[in-house]
Amino acid sequence: MAAGDGVAILIAAMGIDAEWDAGAYHRVADPQFEWGRRLLATLSLRGDETVIDAGCGTGRLTRLLLERLTSGRMIAIDLSERMLESARENLEPDFHGRVEYVRVDLLDLAQRDVADLVFSTATFHWLPDHARLFRNLVAALRPGGRLTAQFGGKGNLARARSRAEGILAEPSFRPFFEGWSGPWHYPDAQVTAERLRQAGFQDVRTRLFPEPTTFPDADAFRQFITAVVFRVHLQRIVDPRLREEFLDRCVAAAAGDDPPYTLDYWRLNAEGRKPERPREGAPA
Ligand SMILES: C[S@@+](CC[C@H](N)C(=O)[O-])C[C@H]1O[C@@H](n2cnc3c(N)ncnc32)[C@H](O)[C@@H]1O
């Protein structure tokens, strides 16, 4: 057995990839909140819908949705126990009885014909199988129901990832990453549109666009990449000294960005509608 195998087995046994530091995410994820807020502003809602927030995180955007659902209800879904617990703490005082909290992998979602809208932000790129994801989402929607989502698309964080990959390929880091292809899936707009249609959505629209995001200083940048961008990488670097070295070097490299401390985000917006009637030949 190679040294890297031992580390990989340890990481798998700890089951760490799915968990987040929900408190840190809640504090630093203003960019995600702002992108989601803008997406939400494009939505028309009657107010009585049932809405799934797919990958609700700590519930900051779920709250904005709930404020627009005067008589509707939410199904807040997340795989991370800590994220869902944080969402519950943040939402229950104001929306008690109107939110169902469901801890499930969206790839295993088994809800059928329950929602008028699936809303999702900053989540789908964490899932490896979008064909299966979209089949599950279309099944969870009622006939005529809509999907509105935004996630990382082709080219997302290409510069930040390439810098990190350079560091992590060095001998002191390599054992933590052997046989690991990374946590993200960043498709382009065309592939996503095709997958949505294949899954059974109609009126499909997708759009990929740059969203470069600049942080005020080294400290803010470091906190953000720790809690969000390289969260899973850091979980794998079991040696705390190497974790600090990795962060120091990412921050030092970002100081040379123009403007300094900029992450090269690309977002993909995806919309579709479940047909009122099943397509001919579609599975019942
Ligand atoms: C970056 S956070 C986004 C949270 C929130 N939507 C926002 O925009 O701030 C991604 C969320 O997706 C959740 N997630 C990742 N993979 C998932 C999966 N397979 N099933 C359900 N939730 C998942 C994570 O636990 C996390 O809470």
The ligand as an ORCA input file, in Angstrom:
! r2SCAN-3c Opt
* xyz 0 1
  C     -21.759     26.865     -1.109
  S     -23.060     26.225     -0.174
  C     -24.438     27.177     -0.814
  C     -25.484     27.440      0.242
  C     -26.568     28.444     -0.180
  N     -27.381     27.921     -1.248
  C     -25.922     29.752     -0.600
  O     -25.984     30.103     -1.790
  O     -25.328     30.406      0.258
  C     -23.359     24.640     -0.940
  C     -24.352     23.821     -0.165
  O     -24.681     22.671     -0.934
  C     -24.768     21.571     -0.062
  N     -24.557     20.341     -0.827
  C     -23.426     19.967     -1.455
  N     -23.595     18.770     -2.057
  C     -24.865     18.390     -1.778
  C     -25.632     17.242     -2.109
  N     -25.093     16.241     -2.820
  N     -26.899     17.160     -1.679
  C     -27.438     18.167     -0.924
  N     -26.755     19.283     -0.577
  C     -25.479     19.393     -1.004
  C     -23.661     21.836      0.936
  O     -23.788     21.064      2.105
  C     -23.787     23.322      1.154
  O     -24.653     23.645      2.200
*
